[in-house]
Amino acid sequence: MGNKYARNILYVLPSKGWNTKERFAFRDIAQAKKHGYNIYICTYEDSFAARMARSFEIEVIPYRPHFLNRFFNFHKHLSLRPAFKKAHIDIVHCYNFNLLFSLSIQLKRQNITALVLTQDSPIDKPLQRFWYRPLISRIDSLIIANKNLLQDALGNLGLPLKKVEYFGLGIKYEDAVNPLQIAINFDLYKDYFLTGTYVSPGLNDHKRLIPVLSALKVINEKNPGGKKSKLVLITPVDFQSMSWLPNLMRNIQEQDLQEDVLFVTTQDIIGVISHLDLWISNAPDELIEDFAISALVHEVPAILARNFCSKDLLEEYEGVGETYKLFDARELRDKWEKIILGQAIYKEKTRLYKYFIEREHSHKSYKTQLMNLYSKSVQRRVRLFRKK
């Protein structure tokens, strides 16, 4: 039962996956819950996020997709009535920019409810025309998940700088998981080059994993440095629950990789990463995967999908990894081989930059700034619309 004197926060997270955005949201939720806020989350009822919320004893408000206009994803609609029937919502924190139109209009009548938005991808077009301005101005705070989005947000939204915040990903440094606590004992694979990649519970098919398997096949045929590689597929749910698993197994068998692919199911993915020699990001819709940042913090080099954010990261922290064109198995294989042959150099570079990466994405500073942002957003609303 919630505290009737505490503030109420509604987190809007309409997603069936469990990727960087969802983990980012749950770091926010965990901090707010620790500080005594009453938490509600609006998400798909059958999603992994809903399952996680229930495990934290957080009330789930089912999200039912609806479009105000089917020609424009920007006009997705979410009714706030179910949430406001349960309690007066002090803060609405949304992680989907396409819902801004709907939320802004509904919150026009809720003057002292703050609207916080987290943006993790570029904004497609300038939204400063006169009919968008009232909607954009309803945002009390915009949290950008990557510092490279700052100019994009300022230029396309026209928000004042004081409303835009960036304070890293809030990643904790975690010790390695005891091999006895997971299905695979990594001590048995000390003579192999262990490469890990993440498999999201919301993945609809295995196509994004095919280039990684193709690269692994060639890598083990070339055997660079006299060391064979093992690919570790990591997910927080049972692989048997994924409908596309038979197709993946067929692909693995066709390439004769049965002995080279390991399946690990664990909720503590960051702890497993520390056992690896290399991390590969494979998500097309993420600028920088938080697991890749966690890998660098644990002195594990990473191969990232190439985009303006990952290129900037490797320019700032030169030598901690490589980038590749997503779904290009040939380039991925070349970068994989390069890191195997230069393993000692890459390890030294990640060790050198570890402190700076950890400081930028510090969990300690993140939680403090997030709580300050929540308080500031609510106080600003109350001050502006205080009854005279």
C-alpha positions as CSV (number, residue, x, y, z in Angstrom):
1,M,0.0,0.0,0.0
2,G,1.4,3.4,-1.0
3,N,2.1,6.3,1.4
4,K,-0.8,8.8,1.1
5,Y,1.5,11.7,1.9
6,A,4.1,10.8,-0.7
7,R,4.2,12.1,-4.3
8,N,2.9,9.9,-7.1
9,I,4.8,9.2,-10.3
10,L,3.4,7.6,-13.4
11,Y,6.0,6.0,-15.6
12,V,4.9,5.6,-19.3
13,L,6.9,2.9,-20.9
14,P,4.9,1.3,-23.8
15,S,7.4,-1.4,-24.8
16,K,7.6,-5.2,-25.0
17,G,11.4,-5.3,-25.1
18,W,14.0,-5.1,-22.5
19,N,16.6,-2.8,-24.0
20,T,18.6,0.2,-22.9
21,K,15.5,2.4,-22.8
22,E,13.6,0.0,-20.5
23,R,16.6,-0.6,-18.2
24,F,17.1,3.2,-18.1
25,A,13.5,3.6,-17.0
26,F,13.8,0.9,-14.3
27,R,16.9,2.6,-12.9
28,D,14.8,5.7,-12.5
29,I,11.9,3.7,-11.0
30,A,14.3,2.0,-8.5
31,Q,15.6,5.4,-7.3
32,A,12.2,6.9,-7.0
33,K,10.9,3.9,-5.0
34,K,13.9,4.1,-2.6
35,H,13.0,7.8,-2.0
36,G,9.5,6.9,-1.0
37,Y,7.5,7.9,-4.1
38,N,4.3,6.0,-5.0
39,I,5.0,4.4,-8.3
40,Y,2.6,3.5,-11.2
41,I,3.8,2.2,-14.5
42,C,1.9,2.1,-17.8
43,T,3.2,-0.6,-20.1
44,Y,2.0,-3.7,-22.0
45,E,0.5,-6.2,-19.6
46,D,2.4,-9.1,-21.1
47,S,5.8,-7.4,-21.4
48,F,9.0,-8.1,-19.5
49,A,8.8,-4.6,-18.0
50,A,5.4,-5.5,-16.5
51,R,6.9,-8.7,-15.0
52,M,9.8,-6.7,-13.5
53,A,7.4,-4.1,-12.1
54,R,5.3,-6.7,-10.4
55,S,8.4,-8.2,-8.9
56,F,9.1,-4.8,-7.4
57,E,5.4,-4.6,-6.2
58,I,4.7,-1.7,-8.5
59,E,1.1,-1.3,-9.8
60,V,0.9,-1.8,-13.6
61,I,-1.7,0.1,-15.6
62,P,-2.1,-1.8,-18.9
63,Y,-1.2,0.1,-22.0
64,R,-3.6,-0.3,-24.9
65,P,-2.2,1.1,-28.2
66,H,-4.4,3.6,-29.9
67,F,-3.8,6.2,-32.6
68,L,-5.4,9.6,-32.9
69,N,-4.1,9.6,-36.5
70,R,-2.8,6.4,-38.1
71,F,-0.7,8.4,-40.6
72,F,1.5,9.9,-38.0
73,N,3.2,7.9,-35.2
74,F,3.7,11.2,-33.4
75,H,-0.1,11.2,-32.7
76,K,-0.1,8.0,-30.6
77,H,-2.6,8.3,-27.8
78,L,-2.5,7.2,-24.1
79,S,-5.4,8.0,-21.8
80,L,-4.3,9.3,-18.4
81,R,-7.8,8.7,-16.8
82,P,-7.0,5.3,-15.3
83,A,-3.9,6.7,-13.6
84,F,-5.7,9.8,-12.2
85,K,-8.6,7.6,-11.0
86,K,-6.1,5.8,-8.7
87,A,-4.3,8.9,-7.4
88,H,-3.4,12.5,-8.1
89,I,-0.3,12.1,-10.3
90,D,2.4,14.6,-9.4
91,I,4.8,13.6,-12.2
92,V,4.3,11.9,-15.5
93,H,7.7,10.5,-16.8
94,C,7.4,9.3,-20.4
95,Y,10.0,7.4,-22.4
96,N,8.2,7.5,-25.8
97,F,8.4,10.8,-27.7
98,N,5.5,9.7,-29.9
99,L,3.1,10.1,-26.9
100,L,4.0,13.8,-26.3
101,F,1.1,15.1,-28.3
102,S,-1.5,13.1,-26.3
103,L,0.1,13.7,-22.9
104,S,0.6,17.5,-23.5
105,I,-3.1,18.0,-24.4
106,Q,-4.4,15.9,-21.4
107,L,-2.0,17.6,-18.9
108,K,-3.2,21.1,-20.0
109,R,-5.9,20.8,-17.4
110,Q,-3.5,19.3,-14.8
111,N,-1.6,22.4,-14.1
112,I,0.5,21.1,-11.1
113,T,1.4,17.8,-12.7
114,A,5.0,17.9,-14.1
115,L,5.8,16.3,-17.4
116,V,9.3,14.7,-17.6
117,L,10.5,13.2,-20.9
118,T,13.5,11.0,-21.5
119,Q,14.8,11.1,-25.1
120,D,17.1,8.4,-26.4
121,S,17.0,8.9,-30.1
122,P,17.3,11.8,-32.6
123,I,14.2,14.0,-33.2
124,D,13.2,13.6,-36.9
125,K,12.2,17.1,-37.7
126,P,12.1,20.6,-36.2
127,L,9.0,21.0,-34.0
128,Q,9.0,24.8,-33.5
129,R,6.0,25.7,-35.7
130,F,3.3,27.6,-33.9
131,W,0.9,24.6,-33.5
132,Y,3.6,22.5,-31.7
133,R,4.9,25.2,-29.4
134,P,2.2,24.8,-26.7
135,L,2.8,21.0,-26.7
136,I,6.6,21.4,-26.4
137,S,6.4,24.1,-23.7
138,R,4.4,21.7,-21.5
139,I,7.6,19.6,-21.0
140,D,9.0,20.6,-17.6
141,S,12.3,18.6,-18.0
142,L,13.8,16.7,-20.8
143,I,16.4,14.1,-19.9
144,I,18.7,13.1,-22.8
145,A,20.1,9.6,-22.6
146,N,23.2,10.6,-24.7
147,K,25.1,13.9,-24.6
148,N,25.3,13.9,-28.4
149,L,21.5,14.5,-28.5
150,L,21.9,17.9,-26.8
151,Q,22.1,20.1,-29.9
152,D,19.4,18.0,-31.6
153,A,17.0,18.5,-28.7
154,L,17.7,22.3,-28.4
155,G,17.6,22.9,-32.1
156,N,14.4,20.9,-32.9
157,L,12.4,21.5,-29.8
158,G,13.3,25.0,-29.0
159,L,13.3,24.2,-25.2
160,P,15.3,26.5,-22.9
161,L,18.7,25.1,-21.9
162,K,17.6,25.0,-18.2
163,K,15.0,22.4,-19.1
164,V,17.4,19.9,-20.7
165,E,19.4,17.6,-18.5
166,Y,22.1,15.0,-19.2
167,F,23.7,13.0,-16.3
168,G,24.9,9.8,-17.9
169,L,23.3,6.4,-17.7
170,G,23.6,5.8,-13.9
171,I,25.5,2.5,-14.3
172,K,26.7,0.7,-11.2
173,Y,30.0,-1.1,-11.1
174,E,29.1,-4.7,-10.2
175,D,31.4,-7.6,-9.2
176,A,31.7,-10.7,-11.4
177,V,29.0,-13.3,-10.9
178,N,30.1,-16.5,-9.2
179,P,30.2,-19.1,-11.9
180,L,28.3,-21.5,-9.6
181,Q,25.3,-19.1,-9.7
182,I,24.8,-19.4,-13.5
183,A,24.3,-22.3,-15.9
184,I,27.8,-22.1,-17.4
185,N,31.1,-22.2,-15.5
186,F,33.3,-19.8,-17.3
187,D,36.4,-21.3,-15.6
188,L,36.0,-24.1,-18.1
189,Y,36.6,-21.7,-21.0
190,K,39.7,-19.9,-20.0
191,D,41.6,-21.1,-23.1
192,Y,38.9,-19.5,-25.4
193,F,38.2,-15.9,-26.4
194,L,34.8,-15.3,-24.9
195,T,32.6,-12.9,-26.8
196,G,29.2,-11.9,-25.5
197,T,26.1,-10.3,-27.1
198,Y,22.7,-9.5,-25.7
199,V,19.4,-11.1,-26.7
200,S,16.3,-9.1,-25.8
201,P,13.2,-10.8,-24.6
202,G,11.2,-8.7,-27.0
203,L,13.1,-9.8,-30.1
204,N,10.8,-11.0,-32.8
205,D,13.2,-13.0,-34.9
206,H,16.9,-14.1,-34.9
207,K,18.0,-12.1,-38.0
208,R,20.1,-9.6,-36.1
209,L,22.1,-12.6,-34.7
210,I,22.9,-14.1,-38.1
211,P,25.8,-11.7,-38.9
212,V,27.4,-12.5,-35.5
213,L,27.2,-16.2,-36.2
214,S,28.6,-15.8,-39.7
215,A,31.5,-13.8,-38.3
216,L,32.1,-16.4,-35.6
217,K,32.3,-19.1,-38.2
218,V,35.0,-17.4,-40.2
219,I,36.9,-16.3,-37.0
220,N,37.2,-19.9,-35.8
221,E,38.3,-21.1,-39.3
222,K,41.1,-18.5,-39.3
223,N,41.9,-19.1,-35.7
224,P,43.7,-15.8,-35.2
225,G,46.3,-15.8,-32.4
226,G,45.9,-19.5,-32.0
227,K,42.8,-19.0,-29.9
228,K,39.3,-20.1,-30.8
229,S,36.3,-17.9,-29.9
230,K,33.1,-18.8,-28.1
231,L,29.9,-16.7,-28.6
232,V,27.9,-16.2,-25.4
233,L,24.3,-15.3,-26.0
234,I,22.9,-13.7,-22.8
235,T,19.2,-13.0,-22.0
236,P,17.2,-12.5,-18.8
237,V,14.5,-15.0,-19.9
238,D,14.4,-18.7,-20.7
239,F,15.6,-19.2,-24.3
240,Q,12.9,-21.9,-24.7
241,S,10.2,-19.2,-24.4
242,M,11.4,-17.5,-27.6
243,S,9.4,-18.7,-30.7
244,W,12.3,-18.2,-33.1
245,L,14.8,-20.4,-31.1
246,P,14.3,-23.5,-33.5
247,N,15.3,-21.2,-36.5
248,L,18.4,-20.0,-34.6
249,M,19.4,-23.6,-33.7
250,R,18.9,-24.6,-37.3
251,N,21.2,-21.8,-38.4
252,I,23.8,-22.8,-35.8
253,Q,23.7,-26.4,-37.0
254,E,24.0,-25.4,-40.7
255,Q,27.2,-23.5,-39.8
256,D,28.5,-26.3,-37.6
257,L,28.7,-24.0,-34.5
258,Q,27.1,-26.2,-31.9
259,E,30.2,-26.3,-29.8
260,D,31.0,-22.6,-30.3
261,V,27.8,-21.0,-29.0
262,L,26.9,-20.8,-25.3
263,F,23.4,-19.9,-24.0
264,V,23.3,-18.0,-20.7
265,T,20.0,-17.1,-18.9
266,T,20.5,-14.6,-16.0
267,Q,19.1,-11.4,-14.6
268,D,22.6,-10.3,-13.6
269,I,23.9,-9.6,-17.1
270,I,26.4,-7.0,-16.1
271,G,28.0,-9.5,-13.7
272,V,28.4,-12.0,-16.5
273,I,30.0,-9.4,-18.8
274,S,33.0,-9.1,-16.5
275,H,33.9,-12.8,-17.4
276,L,34.1,-11.9,-21.1
277,D,36.9,-10.8,-23.4
278,L,34.8,-8.8,-25.9
279,W,31.2,-7.4,-26.1
280,I,29.3,-6.9,-29.3
281,S,26.2,-4.7,-29.6
282,N,23.7,-5.8,-32.1
283,A,20.6,-3.5,-31.6
284,P,19.7,-1.3,-34.6
285,D,17.5,1.1,-32.6
286,E,20.0,2.0,-29.9
287,L,22.6,4.8,-30.2
288,I,24.8,3.2,-27.5
289,E,23.8,0.2,-25.6
290,D,24.2,0.5,-21.8
291,F,25.7,-3.0,-21.6
292,A,28.5,-1.8,-23.9
293,I,29.2,1.0,-21.4
294,S,29.1,-1.5,-18.6
295,A,31.6,-3.7,-20.5
296,L,34.1,-0.8,-20.9
297,V,33.7,-0.1,-17.1
298,H,34.6,-3.7,-16.5
299,E,37.7,-3.4,-18.8
300,V,36.1,-5.4,-21.6
301,P,36.6,-4.0,-25.1
302,A,33.4,-3.5,-27.2
303,I,32.4,-3.5,-30.8
304,L,29.5,-1.0,-31.3
305,A,27.1,-0.4,-34.1
306,R,28.4,2.6,-36.1
307,N,26.5,5.8,-35.6
308,F,27.4,9.4,-34.7
309,C,27.3,8.6,-31.0
310,S,29.4,5.5,-31.0
311,K,32.0,7.2,-33.3
312,D,32.1,10.2,-30.9
313,L,32.6,7.8,-27.9
314,L,35.6,6.1,-29.6
315,E,37.1,9.5,-30.5
316,E,36.9,10.5,-26.9
317,Y,38.1,7.2,-25.5
318,E,40.4,6.1,-28.3
319,G,41.3,2.4,-28.4
320,V,38.6,0.9,-26.1
321,G,36.8,-0.7,-29.0
322,E,35.7,-0.6,-32.6
323,T,32.6,0.2,-34.6
324,Y,31.0,-1.7,-37.5
325,K,28.2,-1.3,-40.0
326,L,25.3,-3.1,-38.5
327,F,24.5,-6.5,-40.1
328,D,27.8,-6.4,-42.0
329,A,29.3,-9.8,-41.1
330,R,32.5,-9.2,-43.0
331,E,33.4,-5.9,-41.2
332,L,32.3,-7.4,-37.9
333,R,34.7,-10.3,-38.5
334,D,37.6,-8.0,-39.3
335,K,37.1,-5.9,-36.1
336,W,36.6,-9.1,-34.0
337,E,39.9,-10.4,-35.4
338,K,41.6,-7.1,-34.8
339,I,40.7,-7.1,-31.1
340,I,41.8,-10.7,-30.7
341,L,45.2,-9.9,-32.1
342,G,45.5,-6.7,-30.1
343,Q,43.8,-7.9,-26.9
344,A,46.5,-6.7,-24.6
345,I,46.4,-3.1,-26.1
346,Y,42.6,-2.9,-26.0
347,K,42.6,-4.2,-22.4
348,E,45.2,-1.5,-21.4
349,K,43.1,1.2,-23.1
350,T,39.9,0.2,-21.3
351,R,41.8,0.1,-18.0
352,L,43.2,3.6,-18.8
353,Y,39.8,5.2,-19.6
354,K,37.7,3.1,-17.1
355,Y,37.7,5.9,-14.5
356,F,36.5,8.6,-16.9
357,I,33.8,6.4,-18.3
358,E,32.6,5.4,-14.9
359,R,32.6,9.0,-13.7
360,E,30.5,10.2,-16.6
361,H,27.9,7.5,-16.0
362,S,28.2,7.4,-12.2
363,H,25.2,5.8,-10.5
364,K,25.9,7.9,-7.4
365,S,25.7,11.3,-9.1
366,Y,22.8,10.1,-11.4
367,K,20.4,9.2,-8.6
368,T,21.1,12.5,-6.8
369,Q,20.5,14.6,-9.9
370,L,17.4,12.6,-10.9
371,M,15.8,13.2,-7.5
372,N,16.7,16.9,-7.6
373,L,15.1,17.1,-11.1
374,Y,11.9,15.6,-9.9
375,S,11.6,18.0,-7.0
376,K,12.6,21.0,-9.1
377,S,10.0,20.1,-11.8
378,V,7.1,19.8,-9.2
379,Q,8.1,22.9,-7.3
380,R,8.2,24.9,-10.5
381,R,4.7,23.8,-11.4
382,V,3.4,24.6,-8.0
383,R,5.0,28.0,-8.0
384,L,3.6,28.9,-11.4
385,F,0.1,27.9,-10.6
386,R,-0.2,28.6,-6.9
387,K,-3.6,29.9,-6.0
388,K,-3.4,33.5,-5.0
